[in-house]
């Protein structure tokens, strides 16, 4: 352009001016600079574009590789639900080759029982709700069923391209089978717990919460809840048993067994015995207890009833034995008495007095189950019918004996007295009995040694066959109360001894 302008200038004016040459040179320099800059910019843009294209191709290659090698099944589909492209994992899951699946509709691969859910979910896909996921059964090429988590999502919200759906298939067949097995196991466990009238529970001391199964709350007489504050149970648990429940052991609880029984008064007024068995744990720094609960009320009532029946049977046996021995005692008293100066009235008066003394002994035996007495009183009451004749010696410190021990000890004295009347020296007019007891030493808590010594002529050999009296005295075993009983029969009398521990005496 500069050369053309200069040439025209020469033609018109025959000779170029100096200014024209300057302008031409400037034009040439400016044009060259512009061309140089334009070429550099074009090269830079081309290089940047090449880098961008390479990055896009690399990203596409990575995504393509991830799409093909993914552990999940991937596919794209058009707006009619026809598969356009899929990865190898999806074809392996369904048992098809890739070409057989291209063009097939998604609903053809879904089990017929789940197609209605698929159609309704597809119809609900919008720009506001562009995806959905659900468990569905897919049909394999061999007719088998595959449980999968199927996710469908719209790939665009403003426009609808040919591949408008993105499909993700996750095989959950094993997880589904494990979950169903766990559900079945829990159902069996619930059935077993329900049949055994057991309830499961958990106490979180860090949050002061107790949770439990429906059966657990029924045992407590409370409405079923997921959990409730542990302190709420303080109103129904017996105060003496609240400490067993309200706080952890205080030592390292991990794996420690927990086994207690508590009493509670249910809201309906029933008093129940509850067993809590389990273990102690520590999770995230919080002490916890977990286990099962069982209602022991009926079992305890049965045990108490059986114990009451056994006590009643034992009492009836003792009473029958006492009364069977009462008549020989009365007979011996009658034979031993003489009518003073031939006075029948005096004889009757003395006889009635002895019988009253015998009745007092039996009344003392009856009362001793609830009260207490001393060893001396028990011995004196039993031997009173014979002590007036100077045929008895009673010696020993004042020792109070209480509860069932007093009754059992009185039974032993009664058996010794009855045996002496039937077979021993009290059946003879000249025999004597000495009853004495003492501590083994002066120290507190020592044992007591009791001795029964008969001197005189015995009437017959005792205990021809083991009977109730032999059991009471412990002739061949343990006596009714005490221990270390010794029974020695001689021609001129009898000697019997036993030991009583301080725990038995003050029980």
C-alpha positions as CSV (number, residue, x, y, z in Angstrom):
1,X,0.0,0.0,0.0
2,X,2.8,2.4,0.8
3,X,4.6,1.5,-2.5
4,X,1.4,2.0,-4.5
5,X,0.8,5.4,-2.9
6,X,4.3,6.5,-3.6
7,X,4.1,5.4,-7.2
8,X,0.9,7.4,-7.8
9,X,2.5,10.4,-6.2
10,X,5.5,10.2,-8.6
11,X,3.2,9.9,-11.6
12,X,1.2,12.9,-10.6
13,X,4.1,15.1,-9.5
14,X,6.9,13.6,-11.5
15,X,9.1,13.7,-8.4
16,X,8.4,12.4,-4.9
17,X,8.6,14.8,-2.0
18,X,10.7,14.1,1.0
19,X,7.6,13.8,3.2
20,X,6.2,11.2,1.0
21,X,9.2,9.0,1.5
22,X,9.0,9.4,5.3
23,X,5.3,8.5,5.2
24,X,6.0,5.5,3.0
25,X,8.7,4.2,5.3
26,X,6.4,4.6,8.4
27,X,3.6,2.8,6.6
28,X,5.9,-0.1,5.8
29,X,7.2,-0.3,9.4
30,X,3.7,-0.2,10.9
31,X,2.4,-2.8,8.5
32,X,5.2,-5.1,9.3
33,X,4.8,-4.7,13.0
34,X,1.1,-5.4,12.7
35,X,1.6,-8.5,10.6
36,X,4.3,-9.7,13.1
37,X,2.0,-9.3,16.1
38,X,-1.0,-10.9,14.3
39,X,1.1,-13.9,13.4
40,X,2.4,-14.3,17.0
41,X,-1.2,-14.0,18.4
42,X,-2.4,-16.6,15.9
43,X,0.4,-19.0,16.9
44,X,-0.3,-18.5,20.7
45,X,-4.1,-19.1,20.2
46,X,-3.4,-22.2,18.2
47,X,-1.0,-23.5,21.0
48,X,-3.5,-22.8,23.7
49,X,-6.3,-24.5,21.7
50,X,-4.1,-27.5,21.2
51,X,-3.4,-27.7,25.0
52,X,-7.1,-27.4,25.7
53,X,-8.1,-30.0,23.2
54,X,-5.4,-32.3,24.7
55,X,-6.8,-31.8,28.2
56,X,-10.3,-32.4,27.0
57,X,-9.2,-35.6,25.2
58,X,-7.3,-36.7,28.4
59,X,-10.3,-36.1,30.6
60,X,-12.5,-37.8,28.1
61,X,-10.1,-40.8,28.1
62,X,-10.1,-40.9,31.9
63,X,-13.9,-40.8,32.1
64,X,-14.2,-43.3,29.3
65,X,-11.8,-45.6,31.2
66,X,-13.7,-45.1,34.5
67,X,-17.0,-45.8,32.6
68,X,-15.7,-49.0,31.2
69,X,-13.8,-50.3,34.2
70,X,-16.2,-49.2,37.0
71,X,-17.5,-51.7,39.6
72,X,-21.0,-50.4,39.0
73,X,-23.1,-50.9,35.9
74,X,-23.3,-47.6,33.9
75,X,-25.5,-46.8,30.8
76,X,-26.9,-43.9,28.9
77,X,-30.4,-43.9,27.5
78,X,-32.6,-41.6,25.4
79,X,-35.9,-40.0,26.5
80,X,-37.8,-43.2,25.5
81,X,-35.7,-45.3,27.9
82,X,-33.7,-47.1,25.2
83,X,-30.1,-47.9,26.1
84,X,-27.5,-46.2,23.9
85,X,-24.3,-47.0,25.5
86,X,-23.2,-49.2,28.5
87,X,-20.1,-50.5,30.2
88,X,-18.9,-54.1,30.5
89,X,-19.9,-54.4,34.1
90,X,-23.6,-53.9,33.3
91,X,-23.5,-56.4,30.5
92,X,-21.8,-58.9,32.8
93,X,-24.4,-58.3,35.5
94,X,-27.3,-59.0,33.1
95,X,-25.6,-61.8,31.3
96,X,-25.8,-60.1,27.8
97,X,-23.2,-59.0,25.4
98,X,-23.1,-55.2,24.9
99,X,-24.6,-55.2,21.4
100,X,-27.6,-57.2,22.6
101,X,-28.5,-54.5,25.1
102,X,-28.1,-51.5,22.9
103,X,-31.5,-50.3,21.8
104,X,-33.4,-52.3,24.5
105,X,-35.8,-50.5,26.8
106,X,-35.0,-50.3,30.5
107,X,-38.4,-51.6,31.5
108,X,-37.8,-54.8,29.5
109,X,-34.9,-55.5,31.8
110,X,-36.8,-54.8,35.0
111,X,-38.8,-57.6,36.7
112,X,-42.5,-57.4,35.8
113,X,-43.5,-56.9,39.5
114,X,-41.3,-53.8,39.7
115,X,-42.2,-52.2,36.3
116,X,-45.0,-50.1,37.7
117,X,-42.6,-48.6,40.2
118,X,-40.2,-47.8,37.3
119,X,-42.8,-46.2,35.1
120,X,-44.2,-44.0,37.9
121,X,-40.6,-43.0,38.9
122,X,-39.7,-42.1,35.3
123,X,-42.9,-40.0,34.9
124,X,-41.9,-38.1,38.1
125,X,-38.5,-37.0,36.8
126,X,-38.5,-33.2,36.3
127,X,-36.0,-30.4,36.5
128,X,-36.9,-29.9,40.1
129,X,-36.5,-33.7,40.9
130,X,-34.0,-34.8,38.3
131,X,-33.2,-38.2,39.8
132,X,-34.6,-41.2,41.8
133,X,-33.2,-44.4,43.2
134,X,-34.8,-47.6,44.4
135,X,-34.3,-51.3,45.0
136,X,-35.6,-53.2,42.0
137,X,-35.2,-56.7,40.6
138,X,-33.6,-57.0,37.1
139,X,-34.1,-60.0,34.9
140,X,-30.9,-61.7,33.6
141,X,-30.5,-63.3,30.2
142,X,-30.8,-66.8,31.8
143,X,-34.1,-65.9,33.5
144,X,-32.5,-65.4,36.9
145,X,-33.2,-62.4,39.2
146,X,-30.7,-59.8,40.2
147,X,-31.5,-57.4,43.1
148,X,-30.0,-54.0,42.3
149,X,-30.1,-50.4,43.5
150,X,-31.2,-48.7,40.3
151,X,-30.6,-44.9,39.9
152,X,-31.9,-42.9,37.0
153,X,-31.1,-39.2,36.5
154,X,-31.6,-36.6,33.9
155,X,-28.4,-35.5,32.2
156,X,-29.8,-32.0,31.3
157,X,-32.6,-29.8,32.7
158,X,-33.0,-27.1,30.0
159,X,-32.7,-29.2,26.9
160,X,-33.4,-32.9,26.2
161,X,-30.6,-34.4,24.2
162,X,-30.8,-37.8,22.7
163,X,-29.0,-39.4,25.7
164,X,-31.1,-37.7,28.3
165,X,-31.0,-40.4,30.9
166,X,-28.0,-41.7,32.9
167,X,-28.4,-45.2,34.4
168,X,-26.5,-46.6,37.4
169,X,-26.9,-50.2,38.5
170,X,-25.4,-51.5,41.8
171,X,-25.7,-55.2,42.5
172,X,-27.1,-55.7,46.1
173,X,-28.1,-59.3,45.8
174,X,-25.7,-60.5,48.5
175,X,-26.5,-57.5,50.8
176,X,-30.2,-58.2,50.3
177,X,-29.8,-61.9,51.1
178,X,-27.7,-61.0,54.2
179,X,-30.3,-58.4,55.3
180,X,-33.2,-60.9,54.8
181,X,-31.2,-63.5,56.8
182,X,-30.6,-60.9,59.6
183,X,-34.3,-60.0,59.6
184,X,-35.3,-63.7,59.8
185,X,-32.8,-64.2,62.6
186,X,-34.2,-61.3,64.5
187,X,-37.7,-62.6,64.1
188,X,-36.6,-66.0,65.5
189,X,-34.8,-64.2,68.3
190,X,-37.9,-62.1,69.1
191,X,-40.0,-65.3,69.0
192,X,-37.7,-67.1,71.4
193,X,-37.6,-64.1,73.7
194,X,-41.3,-63.8,73.6
195,X,-41.8,-67.5,74.3
196,X,-39.5,-67.3,77.2
197,X,-41.0,-64.0,78.4
198,X,-37.7,-62.3,78.1
199,X,-37.0,-58.7,77.1
200,X,-33.8,-57.0,75.9
201,X,-32.6,-53.7,77.3
202,X,-29.7,-51.3,77.2
203,X,-28.7,-48.6,79.7
204,X,-26.5,-45.6,78.5
205,X,-25.3,-43.9,81.7
206,X,-23.6,-41.1,79.7
207,X,-27.0,-40.0,78.4
208,X,-29.1,-41.3,81.3
209,X,-31.2,-43.3,78.9
210,X,-32.7,-46.8,79.0
211,X,-34.0,-48.5,75.9
212,X,-35.6,-51.9,75.5
213,X,-37.8,-54.2,73.5
214,X,-41.6,-54.3,73.7
215,X,-41.5,-57.3,76.0
216,X,-39.1,-55.5,78.3
217,X,-41.5,-52.6,78.8
218,X,-44.4,-55.1,79.3
219,X,-42.4,-56.8,82.1
220,X,-42.0,-53.4,83.8
221,X,-45.7,-52.6,83.2
222,X,-44.8,-49.5,81.1
223,X,-45.9,-48.4,77.7
224,X,-43.4,-49.3,74.9
225,X,-41.0,-46.6,73.9
226,X,-37.8,-46.4,72.0
227,X,-36.1,-45.1,75.1
228,X,-36.8,-43.1,78.3
229,X,-34.8,-41.4,81.0
230,X,-33.3,-43.9,83.4
231,X,-34.5,-41.7,86.3
232,X,-38.1,-42.4,85.3
233,X,-37.7,-45.9,86.7
234,X,-36.9,-44.7,90.2
235,X,-40.6,-44.4,90.9
236,X,-41.3,-48.1,90.4
237,X,-38.0,-49.7,91.5
238,X,-37.8,-50.6,95.2
239,X,-35.5,-48.0,96.9
240,X,-33.3,-50.8,98.3
241,X,-32.6,-52.1,94.8
242,X,-32.3,-48.8,93.0
243,X,-28.5,-48.7,93.5
244,X,-28.2,-52.0,91.5
245,X,-29.6,-50.2,88.5
246,X,-28.8,-46.5,88.8
247,X,-25.0,-46.5,88.5
248,X,-22.3,-48.5,86.8
249,X,-19.9,-50.6,88.8
250,X,-17.1,-48.0,88.8
251,X,-14.4,-50.4,87.6
252,X,-13.3,-51.2,84.1
253,X,-16.7,-52.5,82.7
254,X,-15.5,-53.9,79.4
255,X,-16.8,-57.5,79.2
256,X,-17.8,-57.7,82.9
257,X,-20.9,-59.8,83.6
258,X,-23.9,-58.1,85.2
259,X,-26.5,-60.2,87.1
260,X,-28.9,-58.7,89.6
261,X,-32.4,-59.1,90.8
262,X,-34.6,-56.1,91.6
263,X,-38.0,-55.6,93.0
264,X,-40.5,-53.1,91.5
265,X,-44.0,-52.0,92.0
266,X,-45.7,-51.7,88.6
267,X,-48.1,-48.8,87.9
268,X,-51.0,-51.3,88.2
269,X,-49.9,-52.0,91.8
270,X,-48.4,-55.5,91.3
271,X,-45.0,-56.2,93.0
272,X,-42.7,-58.1,90.7
273,X,-39.3,-59.7,91.0
274,X,-37.2,-58.9,87.9
275,X,-33.8,-60.5,86.9
276,X,-31.4,-58.4,84.8
277,X,-28.6,-60.4,83.3
278,X,-26.0,-59.2,80.7
279,X,-22.6,-57.5,80.5
280,X,-21.1,-54.1,81.1
281,X,-19.5,-52.1,78.2
282,X,-17.8,-48.8,77.5
283,X,-18.5,-47.2,74.1
284,X,-17.0,-43.9,73.1
285,X,-16.1,-43.3,76.7
286,X,-19.6,-43.9,78.0
287,X,-20.5,-46.7,80.5
288,X,-23.3,-48.9,79.3
289,X,-25.0,-52.1,80.3
290,X,-26.8,-54.4,77.9
291,X,-28.7,-57.7,78.5
292,X,-32.0,-59.4,79.0
293,X,-34.7,-59.1,81.6
294,X,-36.8,-62.0,83.0
295,X,-39.9,-61.9,85.3
296,X,-39.1,-64.2,88.2
297,X,-42.2,-63.4,90.2
298,X,-44.1,-66.6,89.5
299,X,-40.9,-68.7,90.1
300,X,-40.3,-66.9,93.4
301,X,-43.9,-67.4,94.4
302,X,-43.7,-71.1,93.6
303,X,-40.5,-71.4,95.5
304,X,-42.0,-69.6,98.5
305,X,-45.1,-71.7,98.3
306,X,-43.1,-74.9,98.2
307,X,-41.0,-73.7,101.2
308,X,-44.2,-72.9,103.1
309,X,-45.6,-76.3,102.3
310,X,-42.3,-77.9,103.4
311,X,-42.4,-75.9,106.7
312,X,-46.0,-76.8,107.2
313,X,-45.3,-80.5,106.6
314,X,-42.4,-80.3,109.0
315,X,-44.5,-78.6,111.6
316,X,-47.3,-81.1,111.3
317,X,-44.7,-83.9,111.6
318,X,-43.2,-82.3,114.7
319,X,-46.6,-81.7,116.2
320,X,-47.7,-85.3,115.5
321,X,-44.4,-86.5,117.0
322,X,-44.8,-84.3,120.0
323,X,-48.3,-85.4,120.8
324,X,-47.3,-89.1,120.2
325,X,-44.6,-88.6,122.9
326,X,-47.0,-86.7,125.2
327,X,-48.9,-89.7,126.3
328,X,-45.9,-91.8,127.5
329,X,-44.7,-88.7,129.4
330,X,-48.1,-88.4,131.1
331,X,-48.1,-92.1,131.8
332,X,-44.6,-92.0,133.4
333,X,-45.7,-89.0,135.5
334,X,-48.7,-90.9,136.8
335,X,-46.7,-94.0,137.6
336,X,-44.0,-92.1,139.3
337,X,-46.5,-90.3,141.7
338,X,-47.8,-91.8,144.9
339,X,-50.9,-90.8,146.7
340,X,-49.5,-88.9,149.7
341,X,-51.0,-90.4,152.9
342,X,-53.5,-92.3,150.8
343,X,-55.2,-89.0,149.8
344,X,-56.7,-89.3,146.3
345,X,-57.4,-85.6,146.2
346,X,-53.7,-84.8,146.9
347,X,-52.7,-87.3,144.2
348,X,-55.0,-85.6,141.6
349,X,-53.7,-82.2,142.6
350,X,-50.1,-83.2,142.2
351,X,-50.9,-85.0,138.9
352,X,-52.7,-81.9,137.4
353,X,-49.7,-79.7,138.5
354,X,-47.3,-81.9,136.6
355,X,-49.5,-82.0,133.5
356,X,-49.8,-78.2,133.6
357,X,-46.0,-78.0,133.7
358,X,-45.8,-80.3,130.7
359,X,-48.3,-78.2,128.8
360,X,-46.3,-75.1,129.6
361,X,-43.3,-76.7,128.0
362,X,-45.2,-77.3,124.8
363,X,-46.6,-73.8,124.8
364,X,-43.0,-72.5,125.1
365,X,-42.0,-74.7,122.1
366,X,-44.9,-73.2,120.1
367,X,-44.0,-69.6,121.0
368,X,-40.3,-69.9,120.5
369,X,-40.7,-69.9,116.7
370,X,-41.5,-66.2,116.8
371,X,-39.9,-65.1,120.1
372,X,-36.8,-66.0,122.1
373,X,-36.0,-67.7,125.3
374,X,-32.9,-68.8,127.3
375,X,-31.3,-72.2,127.3
376,X,-32.1,-72.4,131.0
377,X,-35.8,-71.7,130.5
378,X,-36.1,-74.3,127.7
379,X,-34.4,-77.0,129.9
380,X,-36.3,-76.1,133.1
381,X,-39.7,-76.0,131.4
382,X,-39.1,-79.5,130.0
383,X,-37.8,-81.0,133.2
384,X,-40.1,-79.2,135.6
385,X,-42.3,-82.2,136.3
386,X,-39.2,-84.0,137.6
387,X,-37.2,-81.2,139.2
388,X,-39.5,-81.0,142.3
389,X,-38.3,-84.5,143.3
390,X,-34.7,-83.3,143.2
391,X,-33.9,-85.6,140.3
392,X,-32.5,-82.9,138.0
393,X,-29.5,-80.6,138.0
394,X,-29.5,-77.6,135.6
395,X,-26.3,-75.5,135.4
396,X,-25.0,-73.0,132.9
397,X,-24.7,-69.2,132.1
398,X,-27.7,-67.2,130.9
399,X,-27.6,-67.5,127.2
400,X,-30.5,-66.2,125.1
401,X,-31.4,-68.2,122.1
402,X,-33.8,-66.9,119.5
403,X,-35.8,-67.7,116.4
404,X,-36.0,-71.2,114.9
405,X,-32.9,-72.2,116.8
406,X,-34.8,-72.0,120.1
407,X,-37.5,-74.2,118.8
408,X,-35.1,-76.7,117.4
409,X,-33.1,-76.8,120.6
410,X,-36.3,-77.2,122.6
411,X,-37.1,-80.2,120.4
412,X,-33.8,-81.8,121.2
413,X,-34.4,-81.3,125.0
414,X,-37.9,-82.7,124.5
415,X,-36.5,-85.8,122.7
416,X,-33.9,-86.4,125.4
417,X,-36.6,-86.1,128.1
418,X,-39.0,-88.4,126.3
419,X,-36.3,-90.9,125.6
420,X,-35.3,-90.8,129.2
421,X,-38.9,-91.4,130.3
422,X,-39.4,-94.3,127.8
423,X,-36.1,-96.0,128.0
424,X,-33.8,-94.2,130.5
425,X,-33.5,-93.1,134.1
426,X,-36.6,-90.9,134.3
427,X,-38.7,-94.0,133.9
428,X,-37.2,-95.2,137.2
429,X,-37.9,-93.7,140.5
430,X,-34.2,-93.3,141.4
431,X,-32.6,-92.0,138.2
432,X,-31.2,-88.5,137.9
433,X,-30.6,-86.1,134.9
434,X,-27.9,-83.3,134.8
435,X,-28.1,-80.7,132.0
436,X,-25.2,-78.3,131.8
437,X,-23.7,-75.9,129.2
438,X,-20.7,-73.6,129.0
439,X,-18.6,-71.6,126.6
440,X,-15.5,-73.3,125.2
441,X,-13.5,-70.3,126.4
442,X,-14.1,-66.8,127.8
443,X,-13.6,-65.1,124.4
444,X,-16.6,-63.6,122.7
445,X,-18.1,-65.5,119.8
446,X,-16.9,-68.9,121.1
447,X,-19.0,-72.0,120.8
448,X,-21.3,-73.4,123.5
449,X,-21.0,-77.0,124.6
450,X,-24.2,-78.6,125.9
451,X,-24.2,-81.9,127.8
452,X,-27.1,-84.1,129.0
453,X,-26.0,-86.7,131.6
454,X,-28.2,-89.5,132.9
455,X,-27.2,-91.6,135.9
456,X,-29.2,-94.6,137.1
457,X,-30.7,-97.8,135.8
458,X,-32.0,-97.7,132.3
459,X,-35.2,-99.5,131.4
460,X,-34.5,-100.6,127.9
461,X,-32.0,-100.3,125.0
462,X,-32.7,-97.0,123.1
463,X,-33.3,-96.6,119.4
464,X,-33.9,-100.1,118.2
465,X,-34.6,-98.6,114.8
466,X,-33.9,-95.1,113.4
467,X,-36.8,-92.8,113.9
468,X,-37.7,-89.1,114.1
469,X,-36.1,-88.8,117.5
470,X,-32.8,-90.1,116.1
471,X,-32.9,-87.5,113.3
472,X,-33.6,-84.7,115.8
473,X,-30.7,-85.7,118.0
474,X,-28.3,-86.5,115.2
475,X,-27.5,-90.0,116.4
476,X,-26.2,-91.0,113.0
477,X,-25.8,-87.6,111.4
478,X,-26.3,-83.9,111.9
479,X,-28.6,-82.8,114.7
480,X,-31.6,-80.6,114.2
481,X,-29.5,-77.7,115.4
482,X,-25.7,-77.4,116.2
483,X,-23.1,-79.9,115.2
484,X,-20.6,-82.5,116.5
485,X,-23.3,-84.5,118.5
486,X,-22.1,-87.5,120.5
487,X,-24.4,-90.1,122.0
488,X,-23.0,-92.6,124.5
489,X,-25.1,-95.3,126.2
490,X,-23.8,-97.1,129.3
491,X,-25.3,-99.6,131.7
492,X,-25.6,-97.0,134.4
493,X,-26.9,-94.2,132.2
494,X,-26.5,-92.1,129.1
495,X,-24.3,-89.1,128.0
496,X,-25.2,-86.8,125.1
497,X,-23.4,-83.6,123.9
498,X,-23.5,-81.2,121.1
499,X,-22.0,-77.8,120.1
500,X,-23.8,-74.6,119.2
501,X,-22.1,-71.8,117.3
502,X,-22.6,-68.2,118.3
503,X,-24.2,-67.5,114.9
504,X,-26.9,-70.2,115.6
505,X,-27.6,-69.0,119.1
506,X,-28.1,-65.3,118.0
507,X,-29.7,-66.0,114.6
